[in-house]
């Protein structure tokens, strides 16, 4: 199963490898500073009832992202 989607499209427990981050500005820099970089594996841990925010696991810690921020991250689905 090799397909590219944005992180906000993954379901709980699905994993992916970050291919690219789209965007710029403060949010983009913040994601990079928190270790959300190309080549990292991410897993969707939890999604709020209305779909926002999305909790992910990256580099061994949990991170909460707005749906808009998750939509900036393109991943290759691995499981």
PyMOL Python script that loads the backbone (N, CA, C, O; Angstrom):
from pymol import cmd

cmd.read_pdbstr("""\
ATOM      1  N   UNK A   1       0.851  -1.181   0.000  1.00  0.00           N
ATOM      2  CA  UNK A   1       0.000   0.000   0.000  1.00  0.00           C
ATOM      3  C   UNK A   1       0.892   1.239   0.000  1.00  0.00           C
ATOM      4  O   UNK A   1       1.294   1.725   1.057  1.00  0.00           O
ATOM      5  N   UNK A   2       1.190   1.732  -1.170  1.00  0.00           N
ATOM      6  CA  UNK A   2       2.013   2.929  -1.262  1.00  0.00           C
ATOM      7  C   UNK A   2       1.200   4.030  -1.913  1.00  0.00           C
ATOM      8  O   UNK A   2       0.954   4.018  -3.119  1.00  0.00           O
ATOM      9  N   UNK A   3       0.789   4.980  -1.092  1.00  0.00           N
ATOM     10  CA  UNK A   3       0.075   6.117  -1.655  1.00  0.00           C
ATOM     11  C   UNK A   3       0.414   7.362  -0.864  1.00  0.00           C
ATOM     12  O   UNK A   3       0.734   7.300   0.323  1.00  0.00           O
ATOM     13  N   UNK A   4       0.339   8.474  -1.532  1.00  0.00           N
ATOM     14  CA  UNK A   4       0.646   9.753  -0.910  1.00  0.00           C
ATOM     15  C   UNK A   4      -0.645  10.484  -0.589  1.00  0.00           C
ATOM     16  O   UNK A   4      -1.504  10.667  -1.451  1.00  0.00           O
ATOM     17  N   UNK A   5      -0.766  10.896   0.659  1.00  0.00           N
ATOM     18  CA  UNK A   5      -1.921  11.675   1.104  1.00  0.00           C
ATOM     19  C   UNK A   5      -1.433  12.722   2.089  1.00  0.00           C
ATOM     20  O   UNK A   5      -0.296  12.664   2.559  1.00  0.00           O
ATOM     21  N   UNK A   6      -2.297  13.677   2.399  1.00  0.00           N
ATOM     22  CA  UNK A   6      -1.944  14.628   3.452  1.00  0.00           C
ATOM     23  C   UNK A   6      -2.274  13.980   4.796  1.00  0.00           C
ATOM     24  O   UNK A   6      -3.156  13.127   4.891  1.00  0.00           O
ATOM     25  N   UNK A   7      -1.563  14.395   5.807  1.00  0.00           N
ATOM     26  CA  UNK A   7      -1.686  13.792   7.132  1.00  0.00           C
ATOM     27  C   UNK A   7      -3.100  13.847   7.695  1.00  0.00           C
ATOM     28  O   UNK A   7      -3.497  12.955   8.444  1.00  0.00           O
ATOM     29  N   UNK A   8      -3.857  14.866   7.351  1.00  0.00           N
ATOM     30  CA  UNK A   8      -5.223  14.979   7.864  1.00  0.00           C
ATOM     31  C   UNK A   8      -6.162  13.909   7.302  1.00  0.00           C
ATOM     32  O   UNK A   8      -7.275  13.748   7.802  1.00  0.00           O
ATOM     33  N   UNK A   9      -5.731  13.178   6.270  1.00  0.00           N
ATOM     34  CA  UNK A   9      -6.565  12.126   5.665  1.00  0.00           C
ATOM     35  C   UNK A   9      -6.373  10.761   6.341  1.00  0.00           C
ATOM     36  O   UNK A   9      -7.166   9.846   6.115  1.00  0.00           O
ATOM     37  N   UNK A  10      -5.329  10.616   7.165  1.00  0.00           N
ATOM     38  CA  UNK A  10      -5.088   9.337   7.830  1.00  0.00           C
ATOM     39  C   UNK A  10      -6.093   9.109   8.950  1.00  0.00           C
ATOM     40  O   UNK A  10      -6.609  10.055   9.545  1.00  0.00           O
ATOM     41  N   UNK A  11      -6.357   7.845   9.222  1.00  0.00           N
ATOM     42  CA  UNK A  11      -7.251   7.468  10.313  1.00  0.00           C
ATOM     43  C   UNK A  11      -6.427   7.099  11.539  1.00  0.00           C
ATOM     44  O   UNK A  11      -5.207   6.967  11.451  1.00  0.00           O
ATOM     45  N   UNK A  12      -7.082   6.935  12.670  1.00  0.00           N
ATOM     46  CA  UNK A  12      -6.398   6.566  13.910  1.00  0.00           C
ATOM     47  C   UNK A  12      -5.633   5.266  13.704  1.00  0.00           C
ATOM     48  O   UNK A  12      -6.145   4.327  13.094  1.00  0.00           O
ATOM     49  N   UNK A  13      -4.412   5.215  14.214  1.00  0.00           N
ATOM     50  CA  UNK A  13      -3.474   4.085  14.146  1.00  0.00           C
ATOM     51  C   UNK A  13      -2.778   3.934  12.800  1.00  0.00           C
ATOM     52  O   UNK A  13      -1.916   3.066  12.662  1.00  0.00           O
ATOM     53  N   UNK A  14      -3.121   4.746  11.803  1.00  0.00           N
ATOM     54  CA  UNK A  14      -2.425   4.667  10.521  1.00  0.00           C
ATOM     55  C   UNK A  14      -1.089   5.408  10.631  1.00  0.00           C
ATOM     56  O   UNK A  14      -0.955   6.397  11.352  1.00  0.00           O
ATOM     57  N   UNK A  15      -0.114   4.893   9.891  1.00  0.00           N
ATOM     58  CA  UNK A  15       1.230   5.472   9.915  1.00  0.00           C
ATOM     59  C   UNK A  15       1.640   5.919   8.533  1.00  0.00           C
ATOM     60  O   UNK A  15       1.103   5.462   7.524  1.00  0.00           O
ATOM     61  N   UNK A  16       2.606   6.824   8.508  1.00  0.00           N
ATOM     62  CA  UNK A  16       3.143   7.286   7.241  1.00  0.00           C
ATOM     63  C   UNK A  16       4.524   7.886   7.420  1.00  0.00           C
ATOM     64  O   UNK A  16       4.919   8.255   8.526  1.00  0.00           O
ATOM     65  N   UNK A  17       5.245   7.978   6.328  1.00  0.00           N
ATOM     66  CA  UNK A  17       6.559   8.624   6.306  1.00  0.00           C
ATOM     67  C   UNK A  17       6.369   9.984   5.650  1.00  0.00           C
ATOM     68  O   UNK A  17       5.773  10.091   4.579  1.00  0.00           O
ATOM     69  N   UNK A  18       6.880  11.018   6.302  1.00  0.00           N
ATOM     70  CA  UNK A  18       6.731  12.375   5.763  1.00  0.00           C
ATOM     71  C   UNK A  18       7.545  12.516   4.485  1.00  0.00           C
ATOM     72  O   UNK A  18       8.745  12.245   4.459  1.00  0.00           O
ATOM     73  N   UNK A  19       6.865  12.947   3.426  1.00  0.00           N
ATOM     74  CA  UNK A  19       7.515  13.169   2.137  1.00  0.00           C
ATOM     75  C   UNK A  19       7.891  14.638   1.991  1.00  0.00           C
ATOM     76  O   UNK A  19       9.003  14.970   1.583  1.00  0.00           O
ATOM     77  N   UNK A  20       6.951  15.506   2.330  1.00  0.00           N
ATOM     78  CA  UNK A  20       7.216  16.937   2.199  1.00  0.00           C
ATOM     79  C   UNK A  20       6.287  17.737   3.110  1.00  0.00           C
ATOM     80  O   UNK A  20       5.228  17.260   3.517  1.00  0.00           O
ATOM     81  N   UNK A  21       6.705  18.950   3.417  1.00  0.00           N
ATOM     82  CA  UNK A  21       5.874  19.902   4.146  1.00  0.00           C
ATOM     83  C   UNK A  21       5.600  21.062   3.213  1.00  0.00           C
ATOM     84  O   UNK A  21       6.523  21.669   2.669  1.00  0.00           O
ATOM     85  N   UNK A  22       4.329  21.365   3.033  1.00  0.00           N
ATOM     86  CA  UNK A  22       3.942  22.496   2.193  1.00  0.00           C
ATOM     87  C   UNK A  22       3.688  23.707   3.079  1.00  0.00           C
ATOM     88  O   UNK A  22       3.294  23.567   4.237  1.00  0.00           O
ATOM     89  N   UNK A  23       3.908  24.862   2.545  1.00  0.00           N
ATOM     90  CA  UNK A  23       3.620  26.072   3.301  1.00  0.00           C
ATOM     91  C   UNK A  23       4.871  26.830   3.667  1.00  0.00           C
ATOM     92  O   UNK A  23       5.981  26.474   3.269  1.00  0.00           O
ATOM     93  N   UNK A  24       4.667  27.892   4.440  1.00  0.00           N
ATOM     94  CA  UNK A  24       5.778  28.735   4.867  1.00  0.00           C
ATOM     95  C   UNK A  24       5.336  29.516   6.088  1.00  0.00           C
ATOM     96  O   UNK A  24       4.218  29.355   6.577  1.00  0.00           O
ATOM     97  N   UNK A  25       6.210  30.346   6.562  1.00  0.00           N
ATOM     98  CA  UNK A  25       5.866  31.212   7.685  1.00  0.00           C
ATOM     99  C   UNK A  25       6.057  30.559   9.035  1.00  0.00           C
ATOM    100  O   UNK A  25       6.766  29.562   9.169  1.00  0.00           O
ATOM    101  N   UNK A  26       5.407  31.143  10.044  1.00  0.00           N
ATOM    102  CA  UNK A  26       5.599  30.734  11.426  1.00  0.00           C
ATOM    103  C   UNK A  26       5.166  29.294  11.692  1.00  0.00           C
ATOM    104  O   UNK A  26       5.852  28.567  12.411  1.00  0.00           O
ATOM    105  N   UNK A  27       4.051  28.880  11.129  1.00  0.00           N
ATOM    106  CA  UNK A  27       3.568  27.513  11.357  1.00  0.00           C
ATOM    107  C   UNK A  27       4.549  26.509  10.767  1.00  0.00           C
ATOM    108  O   UNK A  27       4.861  25.499  11.398  1.00  0.00           O
ATOM    109  N   UNK A  28       5.032  26.777   9.573  1.00  0.00           N
ATOM    110  CA  UNK A  28       6.001  25.900   8.915  1.00  0.00           C
ATOM    111  C   UNK A  28       7.272  25.773   9.766  1.00  0.00           C
ATOM    112  O   UNK A  28       7.763  24.666   9.987  1.00  0.00           O
ATOM    113  N   UNK A  29       7.795  26.891  10.235  1.00  0.00           N
ATOM    114  CA  UNK A  29       9.002  26.883  11.070  1.00  0.00           C
ATOM    115  C   UNK A  29       8.752  26.126  12.368  1.00  0.00           C
ATOM    116  O   UNK A  29       9.615  25.379  12.829  1.00  0.00           O
ATOM    117  N   UNK A  30       7.564  26.318  12.964  1.00  0.00           N
ATOM    118  CA  UNK A  30       7.226  25.645  14.211  1.00  0.00           C
ATOM    119  C   UNK A  30       7.226  24.123  14.024  1.00  0.00           C
ATOM    120  O   UNK A  30       7.739  23.391  14.871  1.00  0.00           O
ATOM    121  N   UNK A  31       6.654  23.657  12.922  1.00  0.00           N
ATOM    122  CA  UNK A  31       6.639  22.218  12.643  1.00  0.00           C
ATOM    123  C   UNK A  31       8.064  21.669  12.518  1.00  0.00           C
ATOM    124  O   UNK A  31       8.379  20.618  13.076  1.00  0.00           O
ATOM    125  N   UNK A  32       8.911  22.373  11.792  1.00  0.00           N
ATOM    126  CA  UNK A  32      10.298  21.936  11.644  1.00  0.00           C
ATOM    127  C   UNK A  32      11.016  21.900  12.990  1.00  0.00           C
ATOM    128  O   UNK A  32      11.755  20.957  13.269  1.00  0.00           O
ATOM    129  N   UNK A  33      10.806  22.914  13.823  1.00  0.00           N
ATOM    130  CA  UNK A  33      11.447  22.972  15.137  1.00  0.00           C
ATOM    131  C   UNK A  33      11.000  21.837  16.047  1.00  0.00           C
ATOM    132  O   UNK A  33      11.755  21.407  16.919  1.00  0.00           O
ATOM    133  N   UNK A  34       9.781  21.350  15.852  1.00  0.00           N
ATOM    134  CA  UNK A  34       9.254  20.273  16.684  1.00  0.00           C
ATOM    135  C   UNK A  34       9.622  18.896  16.141  1.00  0.00           C
ATOM    136  O   UNK A  34       9.170  17.882  16.672  1.00  0.00           O
ATOM    137  N   UNK A  35      10.433  18.850  15.094  1.00  0.00           N
ATOM    138  CA  UNK A  35      10.905  17.572  14.584  1.00  0.00           C
ATOM    139  C   UNK A  35      10.052  16.954  13.508  1.00  0.00           C
ATOM    140  O   UNK A  35      10.246  15.788  13.165  1.00  0.00           O
ATOM    141  N   UNK A  36       9.112  17.702  12.965  1.00  0.00           N
ATOM    142  CA  UNK A  36       8.278  17.198  11.872  1.00  0.00           C
ATOM    143  C   UNK A  36       9.037  17.484  10.580  1.00  0.00           C
ATOM    144  O   UNK A  36       8.854  18.525   9.948  1.00  0.00           O
ATOM    145  N   UNK A  37       9.900  16.526  10.200  1.00  0.00           N
ATOM    146  CA  UNK A  37      10.773  16.709   9.048  1.00  0.00           C
ATOM    147  C   UNK A  37      10.586  15.592   8.038  1.00  0.00           C
ATOM    148  O   UNK A  37      10.031  14.539   8.350  1.00  0.00           O
ATOM    149  N   UNK A  38      11.052  15.834   6.838  1.00  0.00           N
ATOM    150  CA  UNK A  38      11.011  14.835   5.775  1.00  0.00           C
ATOM    151  C   UNK A  38      11.723  13.562   6.242  1.00  0.00           C
ATOM    152  O   UNK A  38      12.808  13.621   6.821  1.00  0.00           O
ATOM    153  N   UNK A  39      11.097  12.412   5.983  1.00  0.00           N
ATOM    154  CA  UNK A  39      11.696  11.127   6.349  1.00  0.00           C
ATOM    155  C   UNK A  39      11.262  10.581   7.695  1.00  0.00           C
ATOM    156  O   UNK A  39      11.524   9.415   7.992  1.00  0.00           O
ATOM    157  N   UNK A  40      10.606  11.390   8.523  1.00  0.00           N
ATOM    158  CA  UNK A  40      10.135  10.940   9.838  1.00  0.00           C
ATOM    159  C   UNK A  40       8.880  10.091   9.698  1.00  0.00           C
ATOM    160  O   UNK A  40       8.049  10.324   8.820  1.00  0.00           O
ATOM    161  N   UNK A  41       8.757   9.097  10.580  1.00  0.00           N
ATOM    162  CA  UNK A  41       7.518   8.330  10.620  1.00  0.00           C
ATOM    163  C   UNK A  41       6.555   9.008  11.587  1.00  0.00           C
ATOM    164  O   UNK A  41       6.947   9.436  12.672  1.00  0.00           O
ATOM    165  N   UNK A  42       5.300   9.101  11.184  1.00  0.00           N
ATOM    166  CA  UNK A  42       4.256   9.661  12.037  1.00  0.00           C
ATOM    167  C   UNK A  42       3.113   8.658  12.145  1.00  0.00           C
ATOM    168  O   UNK A  42       2.852   7.888  11.221  1.00  0.00           O
ATOM    169  N   UNK A  43       2.441   8.682  13.285  1.00  0.00           N
ATOM    170  CA  UNK A  43       1.268   7.837  13.491  1.00  0.00           C
ATOM    171  C   UNK A  43       0.157   8.689  14.080  1.00  0.00           C
ATOM    172  O   UNK A  43       0.392   9.479  14.994  1.00  0.00           O
ATOM    173  N   UNK A  44      -1.045   8.531  13.562  1.00  0.00           N
ATOM    174  CA  UNK A  44      -2.190   9.262  14.096  1.00  0.00           C
ATOM    175  C   UNK A  44      -2.620   8.554  15.380  1.00  0.00           C
ATOM    176  O   UNK A  44      -3.021   7.391  15.346  1.00  0.00           O
ATOM    177  N   UNK A  45      -2.537   9.253  16.502  1.00  0.00           N
ATOM    178  CA  UNK A  45      -2.876   8.671  17.794  1.00  0.00           C
ATOM    179  C   UNK A  45      -4.344   8.879  18.145  1.00  0.00           C
ATOM    180  O   UNK A  45      -5.004   7.982  18.670  1.00  0.00           O
ATOM    181  N   UNK A  46      -4.843  10.069  17.847  1.00  0.00           N
ATOM    182  CA  UNK A  46      -6.207  10.412  18.247  1.00  0.00           C
ATOM    183  C   UNK A  46      -6.721  11.536  17.368  1.00  0.00           C
ATOM    184  O   UNK A  46      -5.968  12.412  16.943  1.00  0.00           O
ATOM    185  N   UNK A  47      -8.020  11.492  17.104  1.00  0.00           N
ATOM    186  CA  UNK A  47      -8.666  12.579  16.358  1.00  0.00           C
ATOM    187  C   UNK A  47      -9.857  13.047  17.186  1.00  0.00           C
ATOM    188  O   UNK A  47     -10.675  12.234  17.618  1.00  0.00           O
ATOM    189  N   UNK A  48      -9.954  14.336  17.405  1.00  0.00           N
ATOM    190  CA  UNK A  48     -11.067  14.890  18.182  1.00  0.00           C
ATOM    191  C   UNK A  48     -12.389  14.585  17.472  1.00  0.00           C
ATOM    192  O   UNK A  48     -12.407  14.402  16.254  1.00  0.00           O
ATOM    193  N   UNK A  49     -13.488  14.530  18.220  1.00  0.00           N
ATOM    194  CA  UNK A  49     -14.795  14.176  17.643  1.00  0.00           C
ATOM    195  C   UNK A  49     -15.188  14.987  16.402  1.00  0.00           C
ATOM    196  O   UNK A  49     -15.800  14.440  15.485  1.00  0.00           O
ATOM    197  N   UNK A  50     -14.856  16.240  16.359  1.00  0.00           N
ATOM    198  CA  UNK A  50     -15.194  17.053  15.192  1.00  0.00           C
ATOM    199  C   UNK A  50     -14.052  17.131  14.179  1.00  0.00           C
ATOM    200  O   UNK A  50     -14.110  17.912  13.229  1.00  0.00           O
ATOM    201  N   UNK A  51     -13.009  16.313  14.388  1.00  0.00           N
ATOM    202  CA  UNK A  51     -11.902  16.247  13.441  1.00  0.00           C
ATOM    203  C   UNK A  51     -10.790  17.252  13.656  1.00  0.00           C
ATOM    204  O   UNK A  51      -9.845  17.296  12.869  1.00  0.00           O
ATOM    205  N   UNK A  52     -10.874  18.046  14.684  1.00  0.00           N
ATOM    206  CA  UNK A  52      -9.863  19.072  14.927  1.00  0.00           C
ATOM    207  C   UNK A  52      -9.724  19.296  16.424  1.00  0.00           C
ATOM    208  O   UNK A  52     -10.717  19.683  17.040  1.00  0.00           O
ATOM    209  N   UNK A  53      -8.601  19.090  17.051  1.00  0.00           N
ATOM    210  CA  UNK A  53      -7.276  18.802  16.496  1.00  0.00           C
ATOM    211  C   UNK A  53      -7.029  17.305  16.282  1.00  0.00           C
ATOM    212  O   UNK A  53      -7.847  16.453  16.628  1.00  0.00           O
ATOM    213  N   UNK A  54      -5.857  17.031  15.693  1.00  0.00           N
ATOM    214  CA  UNK A  54      -5.403  15.671  15.430  1.00  0.00           C
ATOM    215  C   UNK A  54      -4.135  15.454  16.259  1.00  0.00           C
ATOM    216  O   UNK A  54      -3.193  16.240  16.164  1.00  0.00           O
ATOM    217  N   UNK A  55      -4.109  14.404  17.063  1.00  0.00           N
ATOM    218  CA  UNK A  55      -2.921  14.068  17.855  1.00  0.00           C
ATOM    219  C   UNK A  55      -2.103  13.045  17.093  1.00  0.00           C
ATOM    220  O   UNK A  55      -2.627  12.014  16.672  1.00  0.00           O
ATOM    221  N   UNK A  56      -0.802  13.328  16.909  1.00  0.00           N
ATOM    222  CA  UNK A  56       0.082  12.407  16.215  1.00  0.00           C
ATOM    223  C   UNK A  56       1.255  12.029  17.114  1.00  0.00           C
ATOM    224  O   UNK A  56       1.580  12.737  18.067  1.00  0.00           O
ATOM    225  N   UNK A  57       1.881  10.905  16.794  1.00  0.00           N
ATOM    226  CA  UNK A  57       3.128  10.508  17.442  1.00  0.00           C
ATOM    227  C   UNK A  57       4.231  10.693  16.420  1.00  0.00           C
ATOM    228  O   UNK A  57       4.160  10.182  15.303  1.00  0.00           O
ATOM    229  N   UNK A  58       5.253  11.436  16.825  1.00  0.00           N
ATOM    230  CA  UNK A  58       6.405  11.678  15.959  1.00  0.00           C
ATOM    231  C   UNK A  58       7.654  11.757  16.828  1.00  0.00           C
ATOM    232  O   UNK A  58       7.663  12.453  17.844  1.00  0.00           O
ATOM    233  N   UNK A  59       8.693  11.057  16.438  1.00  0.00           N
ATOM    234  CA  UNK A  59       9.965  11.056  17.183  1.00  0.00           C
ATOM    235  C   UNK A  59       9.790  10.696  18.660  1.00  0.00           C
ATOM    236  O   UNK A  59      10.512  11.213  19.512  1.00  0.00           O
ATOM    237  N   UNK A  60       8.838   9.814  18.968  1.00  0.00           N
ATOM    238  CA  UNK A  60       8.673   9.328  20.334  1.00  0.00           C
ATOM    239  C   UNK A  60       7.827  10.212  21.244  1.00  0.00           C
ATOM    240  O   UNK A  60       7.719   9.921  22.436  1.00  0.00           O
ATOM    241  N   UNK A  61       7.239  11.256  20.738  1.00  0.00           N
ATOM    242  CA  UNK A  61       6.369  12.075  21.583  1.00  0.00           C
ATOM    243  C   UNK A  61       5.077  12.401  20.847  1.00  0.00           C
ATOM    244  O   UNK A  61       4.990  12.266  19.627  1.00  0.00           O
ATOM    245  N   UNK A  62       4.079  12.832  21.604  1.00  0.00           N
ATOM    246  CA  UNK A  62       2.783  13.189  21.020  1.00  0.00           C
ATOM    247  C   UNK A  62       2.751  14.678  20.719  1.00  0.00           C
ATOM    248  O   UNK A  62       3.296  15.499  21.456  1.00  0.00           O
ATOM    249  N   UNK A  63       2.095  14.995  19.614  1.00  0.00           N
ATOM    250  CA  UNK A  63       1.996  16.375  19.158  1.00  0.00           C
ATOM    251  C   UNK A  63       0.571  16.595  18.670  1.00  0.00           C
ATOM    252  O   UNK A  63       0.021  15.761  17.952  1.00  0.00           O
ATOM    253  N   UNK A  64      -0.012  17.694  19.052  1.00  0.00           N
ATOM    254  CA  UNK A  64      -1.375  18.016  18.639  1.00  0.00           C
ATOM    255  C   UNK A  64      -1.321  19.070  17.535  1.00  0.00           C
ATOM    256  O   UNK A  64      -0.722  20.132  17.702  1.00  0.00           O
ATOM    257  N   UNK A  65      -1.959  18.755  16.402  1.00  0.00           N
ATOM    258  CA  UNK A  65      -1.967  19.669  15.262  1.00  0.00           C
ATOM    259  C   UNK A  65      -3.390  20.053  14.895  1.00  0.00           C
ATOM    260  O   UNK A  65      -4.313  19.252  15.040  1.00  0.00           O
ATOM    261  N   UNK A  66      -3.564  21.263  14.426  1.00  0.00           N
ATOM    262  CA  UNK A  66      -4.844  21.659  13.847  1.00  0.00           C
ATOM    263  C   UNK A  66      -4.985  20.911  12.523  1.00  0.00           C
ATOM    264  O   UNK A  66      -3.985  20.530  11.913  1.00  0.00           O
ATOM    265  N   UNK A  67      -6.194  20.707  12.089  1.00  0.00           N
ATOM    266  CA  UNK A  67      -6.430  20.011  10.828  1.00  0.00           C
ATOM    267  C   UNK A  67      -5.758  20.756   9.669  1.00  0.00           C
ATOM    268  O   UNK A  67      -5.214  20.137   8.754  1.00  0.00           O
ATOM    269  N   UNK A  68      -5.803  22.076   9.721  1.00  0.00           N
ATOM    270  CA  UNK A  68      -5.176  22.911   8.691  1.00  0.00           C
ATOM    271  C   UNK A  68      -3.662  22.672   8.629  1.00  0.00           C
ATOM    272  O   UNK A  68      -3.080  22.641   7.545  1.00  0.00           O
ATOM    273  N   UNK A  69      -3.032  22.506   9.792  1.00  0.00           N
ATOM    274  CA  UNK A  69      -1.591  22.235   9.839  1.00  0.00           C
ATOM    275  C   UNK A  69      -1.292  20.837   9.302  1.00  0.00           C
ATOM    276  O   UNK A  69      -0.338  20.649   8.546  1.00  0.00           O
ATOM    277  N   UNK A  70      -2.112  19.856   9.696  1.00  0.00           N
ATOM    278  CA  UNK A  70      -1.919  18.482   9.224  1.00  0.00           C
ATOM    279  C   UNK A  70      -2.062  18.398   7.705  1.00  0.00           C
ATOM    280  O   UNK A  70      -1.417  17.568   7.064  1.00  0.00           O
ATOM    281  N   UNK A  71      -2.896  19.249   7.135  1.00  0.00           N
ATOM    282  CA  UNK A  71      -3.107  19.253   5.688  1.00  0.00           C
ATOM    283  C   UNK A  71      -1.874  19.753   4.934  1.00  0.00           C
ATOM    284  O   UNK A  71      -1.783  19.574   3.719  1.00  0.00           O
ATOM    285  N   UNK A  72      -0.929  20.376   5.634  1.00  0.00           N
ATOM    286  CA  UNK A  72       0.310  20.864   5.017  1.00  0.00           C
ATOM    287  C   UNK A  72       1.359  19.756   4.868  1.00  0.00           C
ATOM    288  O   UNK A  72       2.355  19.928   4.166  1.00  0.00           O
ATOM    289  N   UNK A  73       1.127  18.617   5.535  1.00  0.00           N
ATOM    290  CA  UNK A  73       2.128  17.556   5.600  1.00  0.00           C
ATOM    291  C   UNK A  73       1.716  16.405   4.680  1.00  0.00           C
ATOM    292  O   UNK A  73       0.666  15.790   4.868  1.00  0.00           O
ATOM    293  N   UNK A  74       2.555  16.125   3.689  1.00  0.00           N
ATOM    294  CA  UNK A  74       2.289  15.022   2.758  1.00  0.00           C
ATOM    295  C   UNK A  74       3.066  13.798   3.237  1.00  0.00           C
ATOM    296  O   UNK A  74       4.269  13.873   3.484  1.00  0.00           O
ATOM    297  N   UNK A  75       2.357  12.660   3.367  1.00  0.00           N
ATOM    298  CA  UNK A  75       2.980  11.424   3.843  1.00  0.00           C
ATOM    299  C   UNK A  75       2.750  10.293   2.848  1.00  0.00           C
ATOM    300  O   UNK A  75       1.796  10.305   2.070  1.00  0.00           O
ATOM    301  N   UNK A  76       3.647   9.322   2.895  1.00  0.00           N
ATOM    302  CA  UNK A  76       3.447   8.059   2.173  1.00  0.00           C
ATOM    303  C   UNK A  76       2.920   7.070   3.195  1.00  0.00           C
ATOM    304  O   UNK A  76       3.593   6.781   4.184  1.00  0.00           O
ATOM    305  N   UNK A  77       1.729   6.552   2.966  1.00  0.00           N
ATOM    306  CA  UNK A  77       1.073   5.655   3.920  1.00  0.00           C
ATOM    307  C   UNK A  77       1.854   4.348   3.996  1.00  0.00           C
ATOM    308  O   UNK A  77       2.160   3.733   2.974  1.00  0.00           O
ATOM    309  N   UNK A  78       2.178   3.926   5.238  1.00  0.00           N
ATOM    310  CA  UNK A  78       2.920   2.679   5.437  1.00  0.00           C
ATOM    311  C   UNK A  78       2.125   1.641   6.202  1.00  0.00           C
ATOM    312  O   UNK A  78       2.491   0.466   6.200  1.00  0.00           O
ATOM    313  N   UNK A  79       1.066   2.036   6.845  1.00  0.00           N
ATOM    314  CA  UNK A  79       0.276   1.050   7.593  1.00  0.00           C
ATOM    315  C   UNK A  79      -0.762   1.674   8.465  1.00  0.00           C
ATOM    316  O   UNK A  79      -1.500   0.966   9.150  1.00  0.00           O
TER     317      UNK A  79
END
""", "prot")
cmd.dss("prot")
cmd.show_as("cartoon", "prot")
cmd.util.cbc("prot")
cmd.orient("prot")
